[in-house]
Amino acid sequence: MSRFRGLMGRKFLEENRGLFLAPCSSIHMCFMRFPIDAVYVDRDFRIMKVTENLRPWIGVSACIGAWGVMELAAGTAGRLGYEKGMKLYVQR
């Protein structure tokens, strides 16, 4: 999936799946068909901001100073307990 296309055009996002964009400090929901959660992180993967349930077509979200953003199915951030200040650990 290309960075330009992202999640646009998809009908849904599978549970426990997401899209990580970096560098990225803002997203829009144009051409999206389903709501998402956005989790913004700094370069150390510390959460800077969590935006839940961004609405398709009209949602916009930004976090000044963020290095990257995880786009997750709506409700995932809350279910996983993601909060500002938490550090995420990433396996590469």
A tleap script that builds the chain and sets N, CA, C and O, in Angstrom:
source leaprc.protein.ff14SB
mol = sequence {
  NMET SER ARG PHE ARG GLY LEU MET GLY ARG
  LYS PHE LEU GLU GLU ASN ARG GLY LEU PHE
  LEU ALA PRO CYS SER SER ILE HIE MET CYS
  PHE MET ARG PHE PRO ILE ASP ALA VAL TYR
  VAL ASP ARG ASP PHE ARG ILE MET LYS VAL
  THR GLU ASN LEU ARG PRO TRP ILE GLY VAL
  SER ALA CYS ILE GLY ALA TRP GLY VAL MET
  GLU LEU ALA ALA GLY THR ALA GLY ARG LEU
  GLY TYR GLU LYS GLY MET LYS LEU TYR VAL
  GLN CARG
}
set mol.1.N position { 0.853 -1.167 0.000 }
set mol.1.CA position { 0.000 0.000 0.000 }
set mol.1.C position { 0.902 1.234 0.000 }
set mol.1.O position { 1.813 1.336 0.822 }
set mol.2.N position { 0.658 2.151 -0.900 }
set mol.2.CA position { 1.514 3.326 -1.002 }
set mol.2.C position { 1.169 4.351 0.067 }
set mol.2.O position { 0.052 4.387 0.584 }
set mol.3.N position { 2.143 5.174 0.381 }
set mol.3.CA position { 1.927 6.225 1.371 }
set mol.3.C position { 0.858 7.199 0.900 }
set mol.3.O position { 0.020 7.628 1.693 }
set mol.4.N position { 0.877 7.555 -0.391 }
set mol.4.CA position { -0.105 8.499 -0.909 }
set mol.4.C position { -1.520 7.961 -0.732 }
set mol.4.O position { -2.414 8.694 -0.308 }
set mol.5.N position { -1.721 6.727 -1.044 }
set mol.5.CA position { -3.063 6.133 -0.971 }
set mol.5.C position { -3.471 5.841 0.462 }
set mol.5.O position { -4.636 6.018 0.818 }
set mol.6.N position { -2.542 5.400 1.283 }
set mol.6.CA position { -2.860 5.105 2.678 }
set mol.6.C position { -4.025 4.150 2.803 }
set mol.6.O position { -4.022 3.078 2.199 }
set mol.7.N position { -5.023 4.533 3.584 }
set mol.7.CA position { -6.202 3.694 3.797 }
set mol.7.C position { -7.379 4.105 2.910 }
set mol.7.O position { -8.458 3.520 2.995 }
set mol.8.N position { -7.167 5.115 2.060 }
set mol.8.CA position { -8.249 5.563 1.179 }
set mol.8.C position { -8.694 4.425 0.265 }
set mol.8.O position { -7.876 3.664 -0.252 }
set mol.9.N position { -9.986 4.329 0.083 }
set mol.9.CA position { -10.534 3.336 -0.819 }
set mol.9.C position { -10.795 1.979 -0.187 }
set mol.9.O position { -11.508 1.156 -0.762 }
set mol.10.N position { -10.236 1.737 0.967 }
set mol.10.CA position { -10.491 0.460 1.649 }
set mol.10.C position { -11.860 0.504 2.301 }
set mol.10.O position { -12.352 1.575 2.658 }
set mol.11.N position { -12.474 -0.658 2.455 }
set mol.11.CA position { -13.806 -0.733 3.066 }
set mol.11.C position { -13.741 -0.835 4.582 }
set mol.11.O position { -14.690 -0.460 5.271 }
set mol.12.N position { -12.637 -1.337 5.101 }
set mol.12.CA position { -12.473 -1.478 6.544 }
set mol.12.C position { -11.001 -1.720 6.841 }
set mol.12.O position { -10.195 -1.923 5.933 }
set mol.13.N position { -10.668 -1.694 8.116 }
set mol.13.CA position { -9.316 -2.000 8.578 }
set mol.13.C position { -9.429 -3.195 9.509 }
set mol.13.O position { -10.187 -3.161 10.478 }
set mol.14.N position { -8.691 -4.234 9.225 }
set mol.14.CA position { -8.761 -5.461 10.015 }
set mol.14.C position { -8.364 -5.191 11.470 }
set mol.14.O position { -7.524 -4.336 11.750 }
set mol.15.N position { -8.985 -5.937 12.388 }
set mol.15.CA position { -8.648 -5.818 13.806 }
set mol.15.C position { -7.171 -6.152 13.999 }
set mol.15.O position { -6.629 -7.043 13.344 }
set mol.16.N position { -6.537 -5.424 14.904 }
set mol.16.CA position { -5.112 -5.598 15.230 }
set mol.16.C position { -4.194 -5.275 14.066 }
set mol.16.O position { -3.056 -5.744 14.028 }
set mol.17.N position { -4.669 -4.480 13.116 }
set mol.17.CA position { -3.844 -4.013 12.004 }
set mol.17.C position { -3.865 -2.496 12.014 }
set mol.17.O position { -4.767 -1.883 12.586 }
set mol.18.N position { -2.885 -1.902 11.389 }
set mol.18.CA position { -2.849 -0.453 11.302 }
set mol.18.C position { -1.884 -0.010 10.230 }
set mol.18.O position { -1.267 -0.827 9.547 }
set mol.19.N position { -1.763 1.283 10.094 }
set mol.19.CA position { -0.836 1.874 9.137 }
set mol.19.C position { -0.008 2.894 9.895 }
set mol.19.O position { -0.555 3.756 10.583 }
set mol.20.N position { 1.325 2.800 9.771 }
set mol.20.CA position { 2.210 3.768 10.414 }
set mol.20.C position { 2.803 4.655 9.335 }
set mol.20.O position { 3.359 4.169 8.350 }
set mol.21.N position { 2.677 5.971 9.530 }
set mol.21.CA position { 3.215 6.946 8.583 }
set mol.21.C position { 4.266 7.790 9.276 }
set mol.21.O position { 4.012 8.357 10.339 }
set mol.22.N position { 5.446 7.876 8.677 }
set mol.22.CA position { 6.517 8.723 9.222 }
set mol.22.C position { 7.404 9.168 8.068 }
set mol.22.O position { 7.696 8.366 7.182 }
set mol.23.N position { 7.827 10.385 8.055 }
set mol.23.CA position { 7.407 11.437 8.981 }
set mol.23.C position { 5.996 11.888 8.651 }
set mol.23.O position { 5.596 11.922 7.487 }
set mol.24.N position { 5.249 12.234 9.688 }
set mol.24.CA position { 3.857 12.668 9.510 }
set mol.24.C position { 3.360 13.285 10.812 }
set mol.24.O position { 3.506 12.700 11.885 }
set mol.25.N position { 2.768 14.478 10.702 }
set mol.25.CA position { 2.221 15.121 11.901 }
set mol.25.C position { 0.753 15.514 11.732 }
set mol.25.O position { 0.172 16.133 12.623 }
set mol.26.N position { 0.148 15.157 10.587 }
set mol.26.CA position { -1.270 15.450 10.399 }
set mol.26.C position { -1.865 14.496 9.369 }
set mol.26.O position { -1.172 13.986 8.489 }
set mol.27.N position { -3.175 14.270 9.508 }
set mol.27.CA position { -3.879 13.389 8.573 }
set mol.27.C position { -5.254 13.975 8.269 }
set mol.27.O position { -5.766 14.811 9.014 }
set mol.28.N position { -5.834 13.529 7.179 }
set mol.28.CA position { -7.195 13.905 6.818 }
set mol.28.C position { -7.971 12.634 6.510 }
set mol.28.O position { -7.386 11.570 6.306 }
set mol.29.N position { -9.273 12.755 6.481 }
set mol.29.CA position { -10.130 11.595 6.263 }
set mol.29.C position { -10.851 11.636 4.917 }
set mol.29.O position { -11.822 10.908 4.713 }
set mol.30.N position { -10.385 12.479 4.000 }
set mol.30.CA position { -10.997 12.537 2.667 }
set mol.30.C position { -10.921 11.166 2.004 }
set mol.30.O position { -9.894 10.490 2.062 }
set mol.31.N position { -12.006 10.773 1.383 }
set mol.31.CA position { -12.113 9.513 0.646 }
set mol.31.C position { -12.046 8.273 1.535 }
set mol.31.O position { -11.908 7.158 1.032 }
set mol.32.N position { -12.142 8.458 2.848 }
set mol.32.CA position { -12.149 7.316 3.765 }
set mol.32.C position { -13.582 6.833 3.941 }
set mol.32.O position { -14.525 7.619 3.853 }
set mol.33.N position { -13.742 5.518 4.193 }
set mol.33.CA position { -15.068 4.923 4.319 }
set mol.33.C position { -15.407 4.500 5.744 }
set mol.33.O position { -16.528 4.063 6.006 }
set mol.34.N position { -14.465 4.622 6.656 }
set mol.34.CA position { -14.685 4.138 8.022 }
set mol.34.C position { -13.910 5.020 8.994 }
set mol.34.O position { -12.920 5.639 8.602 }
set mol.35.N position { -14.339 5.091 10.254 }
set mol.35.CA position { -13.627 5.894 11.253 }
set mol.35.C position { -12.339 5.203 11.703 }
set mol.35.O position { -12.210 3.982 11.616 }
set mol.36.N position { -11.399 6.000 12.182 }
set mol.36.CA position { -10.126 5.467 12.695 }
set mol.36.C position { -9.721 6.219 13.962 }
set mol.36.O position { -10.250 7.286 14.274 }
set mol.37.N position { -8.764 5.625 14.679 }
set mol.37.CA position { -8.050 6.297 15.762 }
set mol.37.C position { -6.682 6.688 15.221 }
set mol.37.O position { -6.094 5.953 14.426 }
set mol.38.N position { -6.171 7.840 15.645 }
set mol.38.CA position { -4.835 8.288 15.258 }
set mol.38.C position { -3.985 8.427 16.518 }
set mol.38.O position { -4.374 9.112 17.464 }
set mol.39.N position { -2.831 7.777 16.527 }
set mol.39.CA position { -1.926 7.835 17.669 }
set mol.39.C position { -0.612 8.450 17.186 }
set mol.39.O position { 0.138 7.832 16.430 }
set mol.40.N position { -0.351 9.680 17.637 }
set mol.40.CA position { 0.848 10.420 17.227 }
set mol.40.C position { 1.996 10.123 18.179 }
set mol.40.O position { 1.808 10.060 19.393 }
set mol.41.N position { 3.188 9.942 17.616 }
set mol.41.CA position { 4.365 9.613 18.421 }
set mol.41.C position { 5.546 10.503 18.035 }
set mol.41.O position { 5.600 11.062 16.940 }
set mol.42.N position { 6.495 10.614 18.979 }
set mol.42.CA position { 7.754 11.290 18.665 }
set mol.42.C position { 8.742 10.246 18.145 }
set mol.42.O position { 8.372 9.084 17.978 }
set mol.43.N position { 9.976 10.635 17.890 }
set mol.43.CA position { 10.975 9.709 17.325 }
set mol.43.C position { 11.318 8.547 18.254 }
set mol.43.O position { 11.845 7.529 17.806 }
set mol.44.N position { 11.026 8.693 19.532 }
set mol.44.CA position { 11.269 7.615 20.496 }
set mol.44.C position { 10.023 6.749 20.704 }
set mol.44.O position { 9.987 5.907 21.602 }
set mol.45.N position { 9.019 6.959 19.876 }
set mol.45.CA position { 7.749 6.230 19.947 }
set mol.45.C position { 6.999 6.478 21.262 }
set mol.45.O position { 6.276 5.609 21.748 }
set mol.46.N position { 7.180 7.673 21.824 }
set mol.46.CA position { 6.391 8.086 22.984 }
set mol.46.C position { 5.140 8.776 22.445 }
set mol.46.O position { 5.220 9.644 21.576 }
set mol.47.N position { 3.996 8.380 22.970 }
set mol.47.CA position { 2.733 8.931 22.480 }
set mol.47.C position { 2.611 10.402 22.867 }
set mol.47.O position { 2.745 10.770 24.034 }
set mol.48.N position { 2.357 11.224 21.865 }
set mol.48.CA position { 2.176 12.658 22.068 }
set mol.48.C position { 0.697 13.040 22.106 }
set mol.48.O position { 0.308 13.994 22.780 }
set mol.49.N position { -0.121 12.281 21.375 }
set mol.49.CA position { -1.547 12.619 21.290 }
set mol.49.C position { -2.309 11.411 20.765 }
set mol.49.O position { -1.810 10.676 19.913 }
set mol.50.N position { -3.516 11.210 21.274 }
set mol.50.CA position { -4.408 10.169 20.776 }
set mol.50.C position { -5.709 10.853 20.354 }
set mol.50.O position { -6.349 11.538 21.152 }
set mol.51.N position { -6.089 10.660 19.101 }
set mol.51.CA position { -7.350 11.176 18.592 }
set mol.51.C position { -8.206 9.970 18.231 }
set mol.51.O position { -7.839 9.174 17.366 }
set mol.52.N position { -9.341 9.841 18.893 }
set mol.52.CA position { -10.183 8.664 18.681 }
set mol.52.C position { -11.373 8.974 17.779 }
set mol.52.O position { -11.907 10.083 17.768 }
set mol.53.N position { -11.761 7.960 17.032 }
set mol.53.CA position { -12.978 7.972 16.226 }
set mol.53.C position { -13.053 9.138 15.245 }
set mol.53.O position { -14.050 9.859 15.203 }
set mol.54.N position { -11.999 9.317 14.462 }
set mol.54.CA position { -12.025 10.327 13.399 }
set mol.54.C position { -13.056 9.908 12.356 }
set mol.54.O position { -13.019 8.782 11.860 }
set mol.55.N position { -13.959 10.795 12.030 }
set mol.55.CA position { -15.058 10.462 11.137 }
set mol.55.C position { -14.627 10.470 9.669 }
set mol.55.O position { -13.851 11.327 9.246 }
set mol.56.N position { -15.137 9.513 8.903 }
set mol.56.CA position { -14.812 9.483 7.478 }
set mol.56.C position { -15.265 10.760 6.777 }
set mol.56.O position { -16.277 11.361 7.139 }
set mol.57.N position { -14.508 11.154 5.786 }
set mol.57.CA position { -14.742 12.309 4.917 }
set mol.57.C position { -14.516 13.650 5.595 }
set mol.57.O position { -13.978 14.554 4.956 }
set mol.58.N position { -14.898 13.827 6.851 }
set mol.58.CA position { -14.813 15.170 7.432 }
set mol.58.C position { -13.756 15.295 8.530 }
set mol.58.O position { -13.472 16.409 8.970 }
set mol.59.N position { -13.180 14.213 8.974 }
set mol.59.CA position { -12.214 14.280 10.065 }
set mol.59.C position { -10.853 14.817 9.624 }
set mol.59.O position { -10.376 14.528 8.526 }
set mol.60.N position { -10.250 15.592 10.496 }
set mol.60.CA position { -8.893 16.107 10.303 }
set mol.60.C position { -8.230 16.070 11.669 }
set mol.60.O position { -8.870 16.338 12.686 }
set mol.61.N position { -6.945 15.738 11.690 }
set mol.61.CA position { -6.237 15.681 12.963 }
set mol.61.C position { -4.776 16.060 12.746 }
set mol.61.O position { -4.191 15.750 11.708 }
set mol.62.N position { -4.198 16.729 13.731 }
set mol.62.CA position { -2.791 17.123 13.663 }
set mol.62.C position { -2.188 17.139 15.056 }
set mol.62.O position { -2.891 17.265 16.059 }
set mol.63.N position { -0.877 17.010 15.093 }
set mol.63.CA position { -0.141 17.092 16.354 }
set mol.63.C position { 1.200 17.762 16.059 }
set mol.63.O position { 2.105 17.142 15.500 }
set mol.64.N position { 1.314 19.010 16.436 }
set mol.64.CA position { 2.545 19.762 16.186 }
set mol.64.C position { 3.712 19.084 16.890 }
set mol.64.O position { 3.646 18.785 18.083 }
set mol.65.N position { 4.771 18.850 16.143 }
set mol.65.CA position { 5.969 18.229 16.695 }
set mol.65.C position { 6.009 16.715 16.607 }
set mol.65.O position { 7.032 16.106 16.921 }
set mol.66.N position { 4.906 16.094 16.181 }
set mol.66.CA position { 4.905 14.630 16.061 }
set mol.66.C position { 5.815 14.200 14.913 }
set mol.66.O position { 5.966 14.912 13.920 }
set mol.67.N position { 6.406 13.045 15.066 }
set mol.67.CA position { 7.252 12.464 14.021 }
set mol.67.C position { 6.471 11.474 13.160 }
set mol.67.O position { 6.717 11.361 11.959 }
set mol.68.N position { 5.532 10.759 13.775 }
set mol.68.CA position { 4.778 9.751 13.043 }
set mol.68.C position { 3.399 9.570 13.636 }
set mol.68.O position { 3.096 10.055 14.726 }
set mol.69.N position { 2.567 8.856 12.889 }
set mol.69.CA position { 1.206 8.584 13.340 }
set mol.69.C position { 0.822 7.155 12.969 }
set mol.69.O position { 1.114 6.677 11.872 }
set mol.70.N position { 0.157 6.485 13.916 }
set mol.70.CA position { -0.421 5.167 13.653 }
set mol.70.C position { -1.904 5.364 13.414 }
set mol.70.O position { -2.598 5.968 14.233 }
set mol.71.N position { -2.392 4.852 12.288 }
set mol.71.CA position { -3.809 4.855 12.012 }
set mol.71.C position { -4.337 3.465 12.350 }
set mol.71.O position { -3.874 2.461 11.808 }
set mol.72.N position { -5.311 3.423 13.253 }
set mol.72.CA position { -5.859 2.164 13.750 }
set mol.72.C position { -7.369 2.157 13.583 }
set mol.72.O position { -7.982 3.219 13.477 }
set mol.73.N position { -7.974 0.985 13.556 }
set mol.73.CA position { -9.431 0.893 13.520 }
set mol.73.C position { -10.010 1.638 14.718 }
set mol.73.O position { -9.457 1.578 15.816 }
set mol.74.N position { -11.120 2.337 14.509 }
set mol.74.CA position { -11.754 3.091 15.594 }
set mol.74.C position { -12.011 2.184 16.794 }
set mol.74.O position { -12.508 1.067 16.651 }
set mol.75.N position { -11.663 2.685 17.979 }
set mol.75.CA position { -11.843 1.937 19.213 }
set mol.75.C position { -10.609 1.184 19.667 }
set mol.75.O position { -10.541 0.738 20.812 }
set mol.76.N position { -9.640 1.038 18.789 }
set mol.76.CA position { -8.440 0.266 19.123 }
set mol.76.C position { -7.591 0.977 20.168 }
set mol.76.O position { -7.120 0.340 21.110 }
set mol.77.N position { -7.387 2.277 20.024 }
set mol.77.CA position { -6.546 3.010 20.974 }
set mol.77.C position { -7.092 2.895 22.389 }
set mol.77.O position { -6.330 2.673 23.331 }
set mol.78.N position { -8.396 3.044 22.549 }
set mol.78.CA position { -9.013 2.907 23.867 }
set mol.78.C position { -8.919 1.492 24.400 }
set mol.78.O position { -8.627 1.277 25.576 }
set mol.79.N position { -9.169 0.526 23.523 }
set mol.79.CA position { -9.117 -0.883 23.943 }
set mol.79.C position { -7.722 -1.248 24.414 }
set mol.79.O position { -7.573 -2.026 25.357 }
set mol.80.N position { -6.697 -0.701 23.774 }
set mol.80.CA position { -5.316 -1.001 24.157 }
set mol.80.C position { -4.803 -0.095 25.277 }
set mol.80.O position { -3.691 -0.289 25.767 }
set mol.81.N position { -5.599 0.886 25.681 }
set mol.81.CA position { -5.215 1.771 26.779 }
set mol.81.C position { -4.154 2.790 26.415 }
set mol.81.O position { -3.422 3.253 27.290 }
set mol.82.N position { -4.052 3.152 25.141 }
set mol.82.CA position { -3.045 4.128 24.717 }
set mol.82.C position { -3.365 5.501 25.291 }
set mol.82.O position { -4.486 5.993 25.172 }
set mol.83.N position { -2.353 6.115 25.919 }
set mol.83.CA position { -2.498 7.439 26.521 }
set mol.83.C position { -1.260 8.261 26.239 }
set mol.83.O position { -0.179 7.722 26.002 }
set mol.84.N position { -1.431 9.578 26.266 }
set mol.84.CA position { -0.315 10.494 26.095 }
set mol.84.C position { 0.773 10.170 27.124 }
set mol.84.O position { 0.479 9.967 28.302 }
set mol.85.N position { 2.015 10.123 26.677 }
set mol.85.CA position { 3.150 9.853 27.557 }
set mol.85.C position { 3.611 8.409 27.563 }
set mol.85.O position { 4.745 8.128 27.951 }
set mol.86.N position { 2.752 7.480 27.139 }
set mol.86.CA position { 3.157 6.067 27.077 }
set mol.86.C position { 4.213 5.877 26.001 }
set mol.86.O position { 4.209 6.576 24.987 }
set mol.87.N position { 5.103 4.944 26.218 }
set mol.87.CA position { 6.112 4.605 25.201 }
set mol.87.C position { 5.715 3.291 24.546 }
set mol.87.O position { 5.425 2.302 25.219 }
set mol.88.N position { 5.710 3.304 23.225 }
set mol.88.CA position { 5.399 2.096 22.470 }
set mol.88.C position { 6.701 1.393 22.082 }
set mol.88.O position { 7.711 2.042 21.812 }
set mol.89.N position { 6.666 0.094 22.060 }
set mol.89.CA position { 7.842 -0.681 21.662 }
set mol.89.C position { 7.537 -1.326 20.326 }
set mol.89.O position { 6.517 -1.995 20.159 }
set mol.90.N position { 8.423 -1.118 19.389 }
set mol.90.CA position { 8.206 -1.558 18.019 }
set mol.90.C position { 9.207 -2.629 17.655 }
set mol.90.O position { 10.409 -2.470 17.866 }
set mol.91.N position { 8.707 -3.720 17.107 }
set mol.91.CA position { 9.584 -4.777 16.592 }
set mol.91.C position { 9.807 -4.505 15.119 }
set mol.91.O position { 8.857 -4.254 14.378 }
set mol.92.N position { 11.049 -4.554 14.698 }
set mol.92.CA position { 11.357 -4.306 13.281 }
set mol.92.C position { 11.887 -5.553 12.643 }
set mol.92.O position { 12.205 -5.551 11.454 }
savepdb mol mol.pdb
quit
